C-alpha cells in the first residue's frame, strides 16, 4: 500500500463514518468489508440478500449492518422521502416504492439522504451512470455548487523525478472523468471542490490552484484561452481566500524557474499542486500520461460537488480499490 493510501485510511479510521455498499453480495465487496472491519476504517451497511451476504461474511456478519431492501422495514419511509423529492417530476408513491425495491443504488442513496449513512460507494457491478443518477436526483449538489465533477490524486514515486512536484509528491488533477467541456463557471466549481477535498481527504496543508492552458498570461490568443482566463478571474472574485491563478501552462504552474520567466509575481505559478484542466480530453490524457510515464499512483476518480458523498467504482475494480474509495468517502463526509 502506498504512503498516500496509508495516510487516507488512517485519517478515515479517526473519523469512523458510516458508509453504505449497495452491491453487498459481490465477492469483492465481501473481501473489502473484512479489511475495512479489521482496520476499523468505517462502519458499514451492506445491501442485498441477507442470507447470501451472511454466508459469505461468516464471522464478520455480526460486525456490519446488513439490509435486504426486499424485506426492510425502512422501505415505506424511504419511498415517501423519494416521492416527496421527485413528485414535481412525475414521481408517484407506487413508482417510488417500486424503484427502491428494484434498485439498491436508489435505496442506498436514500439512506445517505436521510442521514442513516454518511456516504455511499457503488459501481463495482453497475455503470457510472447508474451510480451517479440517484445522487443527482436525491442528494443533489452542495449549496452554491451547480457542478458535479471528479478529481484524481496523483502520487509520485518517492525515488522518481516527479516527487519534487506538488505537496510531498502529491498533485490533484481535475476534472478527469465527468465534465467533457466545462464552462468558465463550471471550472470555478471544479476548482473550489478540488481545493476543499485536497484539504479534507489528504490533509493538504497549502493547496495552490492553477487553471491550465496552452497559454501563460496572454502568451497566446484563442477562445479556448479566454475560457480559462475568465475562470481564473471568476475564481478570485468568488473565492478570494483560495490561492489561485491562471491561465498557466503546465510548466509555468509547477516549475519555479519557468514561472519566474513566464509569470513573474504570481504566488501560485511554480508551486501549484491543484491542477484544473480546461476540458476532459486534456485531463484524462494528462493523468494517464503521468501515471504511465512517471509511475505515479492514480487514486480516483473521486466524485465531488454532491451535498453528501456518493462515489463510483470501476467495474474492473478489486477489493483493495473498494477499501480505498470507502476511506476517501468517509473523509468526504
Number of C-alpha atoms within 10 A of each C-alpha: 6 10 10 19 19 12 15 21 26 16 20 24 19 13 16 17 22 22 28 30 28 29 22 24 21 18 15 18 25 23 17 20 30 20 16 22 15 12 12 18 27 27 21 24 22 25 23 20 16 20 12 12 23 17 12 16 20 11 10 16 18 10 15 17 14 21 21 18 21 16 12 10 11 13 18 14 12 22 24 16 17 26 19 14 15 16 12 9 8 8 14 17 17 11 14 23 19 13 16 22 19 12 14 22 28 26 25 31 35 24 20 23 22 13 12 14 21 24 26 29 27 30 23 24 16 15 14 17 10 16 24 22 15 19 26 15 14 19 21 19 19 15 9 8 17 15 22 23 25 22 28 24 23 23 28 25 18 13 8 12 11 17 18 16 18 24 19 14 19 25 24 28 25 32 33 26 19 18 19 15 13 20 16 20 18 18 29 26 24 26 29 22 23 29 23 16 22 23 13 16 21 18 15 20 10 17 26 25 27 29 28 27 25 16 22 23 18 14 12 12 11 10 8 14 23 17 18 28 24 17 25 25 16 16 26 15 10 12 12 10 9 17 18 27 25 29 30 30 22 22 16 28 31 24 16 18 14 17 24 14 10 22 23 15 10 16 14 24 32 26 22 28 27 31 28 27 25 26 23 18 15 17 23 18 12 14 21 16 13 17 16 11 9 16 16 23 20 20 18 22 22 25 23 25 24 23 18 23 26 29 25 23 22 17 13 9 13 16 18 17 19 26 24 21 24 31 28 26 26 29 26 21 19
